[in-house]
């Protein structure tokens, strides 16, 4: 497997260095959850519209979940898991 070379503009990196670590981690987790949901939908052959129908939600709500910037509550995660029939979070090592 080839390793990727990623260039980060030094000015952008300097700005990122000012972001508190916990906020960066929150963003990472939000993107991870959205990616997990996307993977489950893809495996099930569901579109976002299918997911919205199954969840009884408007498409714009699901779109917010899927953008990777939604602030997921545990209540929302539990609801999404019940609709999908799969866990999207794993706690512990």
DAHU-V9170 format. One record per residue. N is the residue number from 1. PHI is phi in radians with two decimals (none if undefined). PSI is psi in radians with two decimals (999 if undefined). OMEGA is omega in radians with two decimals (none if undefined). Layout:
N	PHI	PSI	OMEGA
N	PHI	PSI	OMEGA
This chain:
1	none	2.29	3.12
2	-1.37	2.50	3.06
3	-1.54	2.51	3.13
4	-1.48	2.48	3.01
5	-1.77	2.09	-3.10
6	-1.97	2.19	3.11
7	-1.74	2.24	3.04
8	-2.06	2.15	3.11
9	-0.96	2.24	-3.11
10	-0.98	-0.62	3.11
11	-1.18	-0.69	3.10
12	-1.16	-0.74	3.12
13	-1.07	-0.68	3.12
14	-1.08	-0.71	3.10
15	-1.16	-0.72	3.13
16	-1.08	-0.59	-3.12
17	-1.11	-0.34	3.12
18	-1.51	-0.20	3.12
19	-1.31	2.21	3.11
20	-1.01	2.50	-3.07
21	-0.98	-0.71	-3.10
22	-1.15	-0.55	3.10
23	-1.25	-0.68	3.07
24	-1.08	-0.70	3.13
25	-1.16	-0.68	3.11
26	-1.06	-0.77	3.12
27	-1.11	-0.77	3.11
28	-1.01	-0.79	-3.14
29	-1.12	-0.72	3.13
30	-1.07	-0.74	3.09
31	-1.17	-0.66	3.11
32	-1.09	-0.74	3.13
33	-1.13	-0.81	3.13
34	-1.05	-0.71	3.12
35	-1.12	-0.72	3.13
36	-1.11	-0.77	3.10
37	-1.07	-0.80	3.12
38	-0.99	-0.79	-3.13
39	-1.08	-0.72	3.12
40	-1.14	-0.79	3.12
41	-1.04	-0.76	3.14
42	-1.08	-0.77	-3.13
43	-1.13	-0.63	3.13
44	-1.40	-0.21	-3.09
45	1.32	0.44	-3.13
46	-1.69	2.48	2.95
47	-1.54	3.02	3.05
48	-1.10	-0.60	3.11
49	-1.14	-0.71	3.08
50	-1.07	-0.77	3.13
51	-1.09	-0.76	3.13
52	-1.05	-0.77	3.11
53	-1.08	-0.80	-3.12
54	-1.11	-0.58	-3.11
55	-1.52	-0.20	-3.07
56	1.19	0.57	-3.12
57	-2.05	2.76	3.03
58	-1.24	2.67	-3.14
59	-1.06	-0.58	-3.13
60	-1.18	-0.51	3.09
61	-1.18	-0.83	3.12
62	-1.10	-0.68	3.11
63	-1.03	-0.71	3.09
64	-1.11	-0.72	3.10
65	-1.06	-0.68	-3.01
66	-1.45	-0.18	-3.07
67	-1.33	-0.27	3.11
68	1.54	0.08	-3.13
69	-2.14	0.17	-3.14
70	-1.34	2.45	3.10
71	-1.55	1.54	-3.07
72	-1.18	2.24	2.98
73	-1.59	2.84	3.08
74	-1.10	-0.60	3.10
75	-1.06	-0.79	3.14
76	-1.16	-0.74	3.11
77	-1.05	-0.82	3.13
78	-1.07	-0.71	3.11
79	-1.10	-0.84	-3.13
80	-1.06	-0.76	3.11
81	-1.05	-0.69	-3.13
82	-1.18	-0.62	3.11
83	-1.21	-0.76	-3.09
84	-1.38	-0.40	-3.10
85	1.29	0.37	-3.14
86	-2.55	2.70	3.05
87	-1.31	2.47	3.03
88	-1.98	-0.20	3.08
89	-2.14	2.58	3.04
90	-2.28	2.22	-3.11
91	-1.95	2.38	3.13
92	1.77	2.99	-3.11
93	-1.73	999	none
